[in-house]
Amino acid sequence: MTDLPELYFRIRDNGAAVFRINTENRERRIEMDQIAVVNTNRGDYKAQGDNTLSAAEEAAINDWMQTRLAVLAARDVDDIHRAIDHLNLTAQWAQAKASDAQLDQITDDLLMAMHDLRSVLVRKKADRAARG
């Protein structure tokens, strides 16, 4: 059997449930005992039930949290790049393939979303320029 990690992080919305892995039992089964909950939005964690976290477990949780936040930040940027691609593909579709009926279905909603996005981007760019 391969060496298992001491902790397992089950991803969930806004964080993870942290489990301690144990194979030291009679049947050599993998047992997973939940020991903590991580909240990536708040940047904290708390022990579950009457569990006391060791210094090594706290360090592992902090390391996981920093890695997870970096992954999520990279995904956010990647999602925006995909949105840019989608906007370009949407422009090409509207110009080359869309029927009048299809354009009637989406034009107002898309224009409002694009106006909202433009307003936010212009305001944020002005804020950045004003700061320096």
Sequence and secondary structure as in RCSB ss.txt:
>XXXX:A:sequence
MTDLPELYFRIRDNGAAVFRINTENRERRIEMDQIAVVNTNRGDYKAQGDNTLSAAEEAAINDWMQTRLAVLAAR
DVDDIHRAIDHLNLTAQWAQAKASDAQLDQITDDLLMAMHDLRSVLVRKKADRAARG
>XXXX:A:secstr
     SEEEEEETTEEEEEEEE  STT   EEEEEEEEETTTTEEEE TT    HHHHHHHHHHHHHHHHHHHHH
HHHHHHHHHHHHHHHHHHHHHT  HHHHHHHHHHHHHHHHHHHHHHHHHHHHHHHH 
